[in-house]
């Protein structure tokens, strides 16, 4: 199983980014994929996940972040709107306890 996250960058507060996680080795039809983030000096925290039961986002990002997937492209997306400085972190995707290399998101004016 391999995961590759991309789409991070520098954005101003209130801006948007879309992260992508390309997954190989498993069929997304059957397995859930989670998005996590880790800010400097903090523990890694769950942000969202999507599985056969549907999408889920934690309260801190609900209403701003949307998770979706394209099974045919084996890709999971995290659309992040109304970004705040506290969203600054390295974002990772995870499936079956496999981690991809993260992508840096920096929200700053």
C-alpha positions as CSV (number, residue, x, y, z in Angstrom):
1,X,0.0,0.0,0.0
2,X,1.3,3.4,-1.0
3,X,-0.2,6.8,-0.4
4,X,1.0,10.1,-1.9
5,X,-0.5,13.4,-0.6
6,X,-0.2,16.6,-2.6
7,X,-1.7,20.0,-3.0
8,X,-0.4,21.8,0.0
9,X,1.0,25.3,0.0
10,X,0.9,28.8,1.4
11,X,-2.5,30.5,1.5
12,X,-3.9,33.6,3.1
13,X,-6.5,33.3,5.9
14,X,-9.9,32.8,4.3
15,X,-8.4,31.1,1.3
16,X,-8.9,27.6,0.0
17,X,-6.8,24.6,-0.9
18,X,-7.6,21.1,-2.2
19,X,-5.4,18.3,-1.1
20,X,-5.2,15.0,-3.0
21,X,-4.2,11.6,-1.8
22,X,-3.4,9.0,-4.5
23,X,-3.7,5.5,-3.1
24,X,-2.2,2.4,-4.6
25,X,-2.4,-1.2,-3.5
26,X,-6.0,-1.2,-2.2
27,X,-9.4,-0.5,-3.7
28,X,-11.0,2.5,-2.2
29,X,-14.4,0.9,-2.8
30,X,-13.8,-1.2,0.3
31,X,-11.5,0.7,2.6
32,X,-11.8,4.0,4.4
33,X,-9.1,6.7,4.1
34,X,-8.4,9.2,6.8
35,X,-6.9,12.7,6.7
36,X,-4.7,13.7,9.7
37,X,-2.6,16.7,10.4
38,X,0.2,17.6,12.7
39,X,1.1,21.1,13.7
40,X,4.6,22.0,15.1
41,X,4.8,20.9,18.7
42,X,1.5,19.2,18.7
43,X,0.3,15.6,18.3
44,X,-1.1,14.3,15.1
45,X,-4.9,14.7,15.0
46,X,-7.6,13.3,12.9
47,X,-9.3,15.7,10.5
48,X,-11.6,13.7,8.4
49,X,-12.3,10.3,6.9
50,X,-14.3,8.7,4.1
51,X,-15.5,5.1,4.0
52,X,-18.4,3.1,2.8
53,X,-20.4,4.7,5.5
54,X,-19.8,8.1,4.0
55,X,-17.7,11.2,4.8
56,X,-16.9,12.5,8.3
57,X,-15.1,15.6,9.5
58,X,-14.1,16.5,13.0
59,X,-15.9,19.5,14.7
60,X,-12.9,21.8,14.3
61,X,-13.2,21.7,10.5
62,X,-16.9,20.8,10.0
63,X,-18.5,23.3,7.6
64,X,-15.2,24.3,6.1
65,X,-13.6,21.1,5.0
66,X,-15.1,18.5,2.7
67,X,-13.8,15.0,2.0
68,X,-14.6,13.1,-1.2
69,X,-13.1,10.3,-3.2
70,X,-12.9,9.1,-6.8
71,X,-12.7,5.3,-6.7
72,X,-11.8,5.1,-10.4
73,X,-8.8,7.4,-9.9
74,X,-8.0,5.9,-6.5
75,X,-7.8,9.3,-5.1
76,X,-9.2,11.0,-2.0
77,X,-9.6,14.7,-1.8
78,X,-9.8,17.2,1.0
79,X,-11.3,20.5,0.0
80,X,-10.4,23.1,2.6
81,X,-12.2,26.4,2.6
82,X,-12.2,29.4,4.9
83,X,-8.7,28.4,6.1
84,X,-7.5,29.8,9.4
85,X,-3.9,30.2,10.7
86,X,-4.6,27.3,13.2
87,X,-5.1,25.0,10.2
88,X,-1.4,25.3,9.5
89,X,0.1,21.8,9.7
90,X,1.5,18.9,7.7
91,X,-1.4,16.9,6.4
92,X,-1.2,13.2,6.0
93,X,-3.5,10.5,4.6
94,X,-3.8,7.0,6.0
95,X,-5.4,3.7,5.0
96,X,-5.0,0.4,6.8
97,X,-2.4,2.0,9.1
98,X,-0.2,3.0,6.1
99,X,0.9,6.6,6.0
100,X,1.9,8.7,3.1
101,X,4.4,11.5,3.1
102,X,2.6,14.6,4.3
103,X,2.0,17.8,2.5
104,X,2.6,21.2,4.2
105,X,-0.3,23.6,4.5
106,X,0.6,27.1,5.8
107,X,-2.1,29.7,6.4
108,X,-0.6,33.1,6.9
109,X,-1.0,36.7,5.7
